[in-house]
Amino acid sequence: MSQAGRMHLRVPLIVAMSIVYNVEIAQKSQQKNE
């Protein structure tokens, strides 16, 4: 039960971090293009 709760909290955290990571890459690529 506790492990399921941890996974439920961990998944959104991983998704949020991946989004931030992708946004940073997008910003860097835009700066290179400009």
Beta strands, then each sheet from edge to edge (+ up, - down):
end
